[in-house]
């Protein structure tokens, strides 16, 4: 398919106020939702990988990825007729503090594609050069962070978590200077661009910036536009509709966080500028997957001291972020109690959703009593007594036999999940007894339900993935890609398309983190450097 056949309907730039200054210089942008800016030219754009599924969303048929035109457009060198490149203005709270204007500092929105179903999909190039919001940065991205963003966007989709998508990963042929560890030793790294795709990239901080500045007319314009385009079922904007809209954003955000917790995903940078108004996972930076189960773990080196955005704190942080959004829309909604009720609905939605999800992870139809909740709570404590891989544990738990009248020994109970332990010597007699005791209680609960092992295994394997994008796997793919070998990026993308399937021959991608990955850069904790 010729890319010129893509149909664009750029509602965001057509209906919202833009920056009258068309120069690409760093500045404070007032009273505008966006600034027009063109991507930077690159020397040798080359398609490294692409998502066939996202291409289908855009009605891209055939093999457009093989064409020189595709690399030129999604490498930033060419702008198609109908595109309207721009960078969005927004602010945000970062690590609990108001950071002022932030905006698309290294992202350029090309335009909104309309597919045959009438859906709008915004195409955004991340790493395509400076914008008026780049501050002191260059607006570029390096290959290592781009591989991670590309793979994780698609991995999360196939896991069933609400997320922005990724169409393509394009190497630029440029070398980009980055100080990966922020230790004064910058290096040249290969550059790359990811084409991100979403119905909209509007975020909490998009509203905060105008409320903070007292630009209430622009705030209202943006809120009305968002409701009419993304939440039309709520009706025409009014104070009551603003409240209903906020309630829906709370619900969607709660559902997203439940999915994060279900698969062990840790975002790493839950700033309000990284929170989608649609309840989508957005902005994949120093993320990570919980390997050894630790609610206090964060993948972000910047957050290593406070652990503000650790796995176990994500539900509370999302609520705090929603409270900042409530403050921003209060001038429109004019009902603080109704907005507070939205926050309460967030928490109740999360709690009920998490209860349901934990039950499903354990193979139970639902939590039927406080004893069921206690069983799940006790498991979370047991998992922390010995370094235990969360993903492997839940997949292995599904193989535990609960049928038959014979009472298994402690060793027989523990054997199916033994591979989930990182340091088997930690399984002391006391820890072994505690784990076996929990497994006996679990087995008795399952037996009371009269579920067959096969039925329970099928249920559990539908919510507990076997394959997740572990940081060390992403780093292995990056290592090869930096040497010009894209094969592992594409192989991992293929494996991550079916995270719940067994996939014989691909078991290496389900292995727990090796010892060498504990301390190697990019394999455990990461910085925000890109």
KOLGUDREN-84065 format. One record per residue (C-alpha): residue in one letter; x, y negated, z negated. Coordinates in steps of 0.2 Angstrom, whole numbers, padded with zeros to 4 digits, always signed. Each point is the difference from the previous one (the first is absolute). Example, Ala and Ser with C-alpha at 12.3 -4.5 7.8 and 13.67 -1.06 7.14 Angstrom:
KOLGUDREN-84065
a+0062+0022-0039 s+0006-0017+0003 
This chain:
KOLGUDREN-84065
x+0000+0000+0000 x+0006-0017+0004 x+0001-0011-0016 x-0008-0014+0010 x-0017+0009-0001 x+0000-0003-0019 x-0015-0011-0005 x+0003-0014-0012 x-0012-0010-0010 x+0010-0011-0012 x-0013-0005-0013 x+0012-0004-0013 x+0009-0014+0010 x-0016-0005+0009 x-0011-0003-0016 x+0012-0006-0013 x+0010-0015-0002 x+0018+0001+0007 x+0016-0010-0004 x+0001-0015+0012 x+0019+0001-0001 x+0006+0012+0013 x+0019-0001-0004 x+0007+0016-0008 x+0008-0008-0015 x-0002+0005-0018 x-0012-0011-0008 x-0015-0001-0012 x-0016+0002+0011 x-0015-0009-0007 x-0018+0002+0005 x+0003+0014+0012 x-0002+0019+0000 x+0014+0003+0013 x+0014-0007+0010 x+0003+0005+0019 x+0017+0007+0003 x+0008+0012+0013 x+0010+0015-0005 x+0019-0001+0002 x+0008+0007+0016 x+0010+0016-0003 x+0014+0008+0011 x-0005+0018+0002 x-0017+0005-0006 x-0002+0019+0000 x-0015+0010-0006 x+0006+0012-0014 x-0017+0007-0005 x-0019-0003+0002 x-0016+0006-0007 x-0012+0008+0013 x-0014-0002-0012 x+0001-0019-0002 x+0002-0001+0019 x-0017+0008+0001 x-0007-0013-0011 x+0005-0013+0012 x-0006+0010+0016 x+0018+0002+0006 x-0001+0015+0011 x+0014+0010+0009 x+0018-0003-0005 x+0002-0019-0002 x+0014+0003-0012 x+0011+0006+0014 x-0001-0017+0009 x+0012-0014+0000 x-0014-0011-0003 x-0005+0008-0016 x+0018-0002-0008 x+0000-0018+0006 x-0017-0005-0007 x+0002+0009-0017 x+0018-0005-0001 x-0005-0018+0001 x+0007-0005+0017 x-0017-0001+0009 x-0017-0007-0004 x-0015+0007+0009 x-0014-0011+0007 x-0013-0002-0013 x+0012+0001-0015 x+0002-0015-0012 x+0015+0003-0011 x-0001-0008-0017 x+0006+0002-0018 x-0012-0001-0014 x+0000-0012-0015 x-0002+0007-0017 x+0006-0001-0018 x+0001+0013-0014 x+0005+0005-0017 x+0016+0009-0001 x+0004+0011-0015 x-0013-0010-0010 x+0006-0018+0005 x-0008-0011+0013 x+0012-0002+0014 x-0008-0013+0011 x+0000+0001+0019 x+0006+0016+0007 x-0008+0005+0016 x+0006+0011+0014 x+0019-0003-0001 x+0005+0015+0010 x-0017+0005+0009 x-0008-0007+0015 x-0018+0004+0005 x-0001+0003+0019 x-0019+0000+0001 x-0016+0010-0003 x-0003+0014+0012 x-0019+0005+0002 x-0002+0019+0005 x-0014+0008+0008 x-0010+0002-0016 x+0001-0018-0003 x+0013+0001-0014 x+0012-0014-0003 x+0018+0006-0003 x+0014-0013-0004 x+0017+0004+0007 x+0014-0007-0011 x+0019+0001+0003 x+0010+0001-0016 x+0018-0005+0002 x-0003-0011+0016 x+0009-0015-0005 x-0002-0016-0011 x-0016-0009-0003 x-0004-0016-0009 x-0003+0011-0016 x+0017+0008+0001 x+0008-0011-0013 x+0019+0003+0000 x-0002+0017+0009 x+0002+0005+0018 x-0017+0009+0003 x+0009+0016+0006 x-0001+0018-0007 x+0013+0014+0000 x-0003+0017+0006 x+0001+0009-0017 x-0015-0011-0006 x-0009+0002+0016 x+0001+0019+0001 x-0007+0000-0018 x-0015-0011+0004 x-0004+0009+0017 x+0000+0017-0008 x-0009-0005-0016 x-0014-0009+0009 x-0004+0015+0009 x+0003+0012-0014 x-0012-0009-0011 x-0013+0001+0013 x+0001+0018+0002 x+0000+0003-0019 x-0017-0009+0001 x+0005-0016-0009 x-0006-0017+0006 x+0014-0008+0009 x+0006-0011+0014 x+0007+0010+0015 x+0015+0000+0011 x+0000+0001+0019 x+0019+0000+0004 x+0017-0001-0007 x+0012-0010+0012 x+0019-0002-0001 x+0005-0017+0005 x+0018+0002+0005 x+0005-0014-0013 x+0010+0001-0015 x-0007-0008-0016 x+0009-0005-0015 x-0007+0007-0017 x+0007+0001-0018 x-0009+0016-0004 x+0005+0000-0018 x+0000-0019-0003 x+0018+0002-0006 x+0008-0013+0012 x+0006+0014+0012 x-0011-0003+0016 x+0002+0011+0015 x-0006+0001+0018 x-0014+0012+0003 x-0010+0005+0015 x-0016-0010+0002 x-0018+0006+0004 x-0018-0005+0001 x-0015+0009-0005 x-0017-0004+0008 x-0012+0001-0015 x-0019+0001+0004 x-0015-0004-0011 x-0017-0007+0002 x+0007-0016-0009 x+0015-0004-0010 x-0009-0012-0011 x+0005+0002-0018 x-0004-0006-0018 x+0014-0013+0002 x-0009-0007+0016 x-0013-0007-0012 x+0011-0005-0014 x+0010-0012+0009 x-0014-0011+0005 x-0008+0001-0017 x+0016-0005-0009 x+0002-0015+0012 x-0017-0005-0002 x-0004+0002+0019 x-0017+0006-0003 x-0007-0003+0017 x+0014+0011+0007 x-0004+0013-0014 x-0018+0000+0005 x+0004+0002+0019 x+0011+0015-0003 x-0012+0008-0012 x-0015-0002+0012 x+0010+0006+0014 x+0006+0016-0010 x-0018+0004-0005 x-0007-0003+0018 x+0013+0011+0008 x+0005+0013-0012 x-0016+0001-0012 x-0014-0005+0011 x-0012+0012-0009 x+0000-0012-0015 x-0009-0014+0010 x+0004-0018+0003 x+0012-0008-0012 x-0008-0007-0016 x+0005-0001-0018 x-0009+0017-0003 x+0008+0008+0015 x+0017-0006-0006 x-0003+0009-0016 x-0006+0016+0009 x+0016-0001+0011 x+0011-0001-0015 x-0009+0015-0007 x+0003+0010+0016 x+0019-0005+0000 x+0001+0006-0018 x-0008+0017+0005 x+0011+0002+0015 x+0015-0004-0010 x-0004+0012-0013 x-0003+0014+0013 x+0017-0004+0007 x+0009+0001-0017 x-0008+0017-0003 x+0007+0007+0016 x+0018-0007-0005 x-0001+0009-0017 x-0007+0016+0008 x+0015+0002+0012 x+0013-0008-0012 x+0003-0015+0010 x+0009-0015-0008 x-0001-0016+0010 x+0014-0009-0009 x-0005-0018+0004 x-0018-0003-0005 x+0000-0019+0002 x-0016-0008+0004 x+0007-0004+0017 x+0002+0019+0003 x-0019+0003-0004 x-0011+0002+0015 x-0017-0007-0001 x-0007+0016+0008 x+0008+0011-0013 x+0013+0007+0012 x+0018+0005-0005 x+0010-0014+0007 x+0019-0006+0001 x+0010+0016-0002 x+0016-0006-0008 x+0009+0009-0015 x-0014+0013-0002 x+0003+0018-0006 x-0009+0016-0004 x+0000+0006-0018 x+0011+0015+0001 x+0004+0004-0019 x-0016-0004-0008 x+0003-0017-0010 x-0014-0013-0001 x+0014-0013-0004 x+0009+0003+0016 x+0002-0014+0013 x+0010+0001+0016 x+0004-0018+0000 x+0017-0005-0007 x-0007-0018-0002 x-0013+0007-0012 x+0012+0012-0009 x+0000-0010-0016 x-0018-0004-0003 x-0008+0014+0010 x-0015-0011+0003 x-0005+0010+0016 x+0004+0017-0006 x-0011+0015+0005 x-0010+0000-0016 x-0003-0019+0000 x-0007-0001+0018 x-0018+0000-0006 x+0002-0014-0012 x+0010-0010+0012 x-0013+0001+0013 x-0013-0006-0012 x+0012-0015-0005 x+0002-0004+0019 x-0019+0000+0002 x-0002-0012-0014 x+0012-0012+0009 x-0012+0002+0016 x-0015-0003-0011 x+0008-0017-0006 x+0003-0004+0018 x-0018+0003+0006 x-0008-0007-0016 x-0002-0018+0009 x-0011+0009+0013 x-0009+0013-0011 x-0004-0012-0014 x-0004+0014-0012 x+0015+0006-0011 x-0011+0013-0009 x-0005+0008+0016 x+0019+0001+0005 x+0004+0007-0017 x-0013+0013+0004 x+0009+0004+0016 x+0016+0003-0010 x-0010+0012-0012 x-0006+0009+0016 x+0018+0002+0006 x+0005+0009-0016 x-0016+0011-0001 x+0002+0005+0018 x+0019+0004-0003 x-0004+0010-0016 x-0014+0010+0008 x+0010+0003+0016 x+0015+0005-0009 x-0009+0012-0011 x-0008+0008+0016 x+0017+0000+0008 x+0009+0008-0015 x-0014+0014+0000 x+0003+0003+0018 x+0018+0001-0002 x-0002+0014-0013 x-0013+0009+0011 x-0015-0005-0011 x-0016-0006+0008 x-0001-0014-0013 x+0004-0004-0018 x-0014+0007-0009 x+0005-0004-0018 x+0013-0009-0011 x+0009+0016+0000 x+0003-0001+0018 x+0007-0017-0001 x+0011+0005-0015 x+0007+0015+0011 x+0005-0013+0013 x+0007-0012-0012 x+0010+0014-0009 x+0007+0005+0017 x+0007-0017+0003 x+0010+0001-0016 x+0006+0018+0003 x+0007-0006+0017 x+0011-0012-0009 x+0008+0012-0012 x+0010+0008+0014 x+0005-0009+0016 x-0014+0006+0012 x-0003-0004+0018 x-0018-0006+0001 x-0004+0005+0018 x+0008+0017-0002 x-0009+0003-0016 x-0018-0002+0006 x+0003+0010+0016 x+0007+0014-0011 x-0014-0001-0013 x-0012+0005+0014 x+0010+0016+0002 x-0003+0005-0019 x-0011+0015-0001 x-0015-0002-0011 x-0009+0016+0005 x+0001+0017-0009 x-0002+0004-0018 x+0018+0004-0004 x+0008-0014-0011 x+0016-0006+0008 x+0016-0003-0010 x+0008-0017-0001 x+0013+0004+0013 x-0014+0006+0012 x-0009-0016-0003 x+0015-0011+0003 x+0007+0009+0015 x-0011-0008+0013 x+0005-0017-0004 x+0018+0002-0005 x+0006-0007+0016 x-0007-0017-0005 x+0013-0002-0014 x+0015-0010+0004 x+0011+0006-0014 x-0006+0018-0005 x+0011-0001-0016 x-0011-0013-0007 x-0014+0013-0002 x+0005+0004-0017 x-0010+0013-0010 x-0011-0014-0008 x-0003-0008+0018 x-0004+0017+0007 x-0012+0004-0013 x-0009-0017+0002 x-0001+0002+0019 x-0006+0018-0001 x-0013-0006-0013 x-0007-0013+0012 x+0000+0012+0014 x-0010+0013-0010 x-0013-0014-0004 x-0001-0005+0018 x-0002+0019+0005 x-0014+0002-0012 x-0009-0016+0006 x+0001+0006+0018 x-0006+0018-0005 x-0015-0008-0008 x-0005-0008+0017 x+0001+0017+0008 x+0010-0007+0015 x+0010+0012+0010 x+0018-0004+0002 x-0002-0002+0019 x-0014-0013-0002 x+0009-0010-0014 x+0016+0001+0011 x-0009-0007+0015 x-0007-0014-0011 x+0016-0005-0008 x+0010+0000+0016 x-0012-0012+0008 x+0005-0014-0013 x+0017+0005-0005 x+0012-0003+0014 x+0015+0012+0004 x+0009-0013+0010 x+0003-0018-0005 x+0013-0013+0006 x+0013+0003-0014 x+0013-0014+0000 x+0015+0012+0003 x-0009+0007+0016 x-0003-0017+0006 x+0018-0004-0003 x+0006+0015+0010 x-0010-0006+0015 x+0007-0017-0002 x+0018+0007+0000 x-0003+0009+0016 x-0009-0015+0008 x+0014-0011-0004 x+0011+0011+0010 x-0012+0000+0015 x-0009+0016-0004 x-0018-0003-0001 x-0005+0019-0001 x-0002+0001-0019 x-0011-0016+0000 x-0012+0008+0012 x+0001+0017-0008 x-0005-0007-0017 x-0014-0010+0008 x-0007+0016+0007 x+0001+0009-0016 x-0008-0014-0010 x-0015+0001+0012 x-0006+0016-0009 x+0006-0003-0018 x-0013+0013-0007 x+0005+0014+0011 x+0013+0013-0003 x+0009-0002+0016 x+0011+0015+0001 x+0018-0004+0004 x-0001-0018-0007 x+0002+0005-0018 x+0016-0010-0001 x-0011-0016+0000 x-0009+0006-0015 x+0016+0003-0011 x+0002-0010-0016 x+0013-0013+0000 x+0018+0007+0000 x+0013-0005-0014 x+0010-0011+0012 x-0015-0011+0004 x-0002-0005-0019 x+0013-0014+0002 x+0002-0003+0019 x-0007-0017+0006 x-0017+0002+0008 x-0003+0017-0007 x-0007-0006-0017 x-0002-0018-0004 x+0001-0014+0014 x+0002-0018+0001 x-0012-0012+0009 x+0014-0003+0013 x-0005+0002+0018 
